[in-house]
């Protein structure tokens, strides 16, 4: 199993926020915790998600998120016991 952090930045697109939420809900079994911070002034939402799962599961989630328009994703993953 891997432990990781996924950083998500959503830029100026309120419609995609629902799709991000849906993907995170669909992968709730991987998610240990999450925090979202809106920057209303700049029209940006930042979400950090702590995940635990296989490398394939985490990569699949980050890949789906990264294919959404106006969404930027970065992840850091390490081994977990």
C-alpha positions in Angstrom: 0.0 0.0 0.0 1.1 3.6 -0.7 0.3 6.7 1.3 0.1 10.0 -0.6 -1.0 13.5 -0.9 -2.8 14.8 -4.0 -2.9 18.5 -4.6 -5.7 19.8 -6.8 -6.0 23.3 -8.2 -9.2 24.3 -10.0 -9.0 27.5 -12.0 -11.9 29.7 -12.9 -14.4 27.0 -13.7 -17.2 26.4 -11.3 -18.7 23.6 -13.5 -15.7 21.3 -13.1 -15.9 21.5 -9.3 -18.9 19.1 -9.4 -16.9 16.7 -11.5 -14.0 16.8 -9.2 -16.3 16.2 -6.2 -17.9 13.3 -8.0 -14.5 11.6 -8.7 -13.4 12.1 -5.1 -16.7 10.6 -3.9 -16.3 7.6 -6.3 -12.9 7.0 -4.7 -13.9 7.6 -1.1 -12.4 4.3 0.0 -8.9 5.7 -0.9 -9.4 9.0 0.9 -8.2 9.4 4.5 -8.8 13.1 4.7 -9.2 16.2 2.6 -9.2 20.0 2.9 -10.5 22.6 0.4 -9.6 26.2 0.4 -11.4 28.6 -2.0 -9.7 31.8 -3.2 -12.7 33.7 -4.3 -10.7 36.8 -5.2 -8.7 34.8 -7.9 -11.5 32.3 -8.7 -9.3 29.4 -7.7 -10.1 26.4 -5.5 -7.3 24.4 -3.9 -8.0 20.9 -2.5 -5.5 18.7 -0.7 -6.4 15.0 -0.4 -4.6 12.4 1.7 -4.9 8.9 0.2 -3.9 5.3 0.9 -4.1 2.6 -1.8 -2.2 0.9 -4.4 0.0 2.8 -6.8 -2.4 1.9 -9.6 -5.5 3.2 -7.7 -3.8 6.5 -6.8 -2.5 6.9 -10.3 -5.9 6.2 -11.8 -7.5 8.9 -9.6 -4.9 11.5 -10.3 -5.1 10.7 -14.0 -8.8 11.2 -14.1 -8.6 14.4 -12.2 -5.8 15.7 -14.4 -7.8 15.2 -17.6 -10.4 17.6 -16.5 -10.3 21.1 -18.1 -8.8 23.8 -15.8 -7.7 21.3 -13.2 -4.0 20.9 -12.3 -3.0 17.9 -10.2 0.3 16.9 -8.5 0.9 14.0 -6.2 3.5 12.7 -3.8 3.4 9.0 -2.8 5.5 6.9 -0.4 5.3 3.4 1.0 3.0 2.8 3.9 2.6 -0.1 6.3 
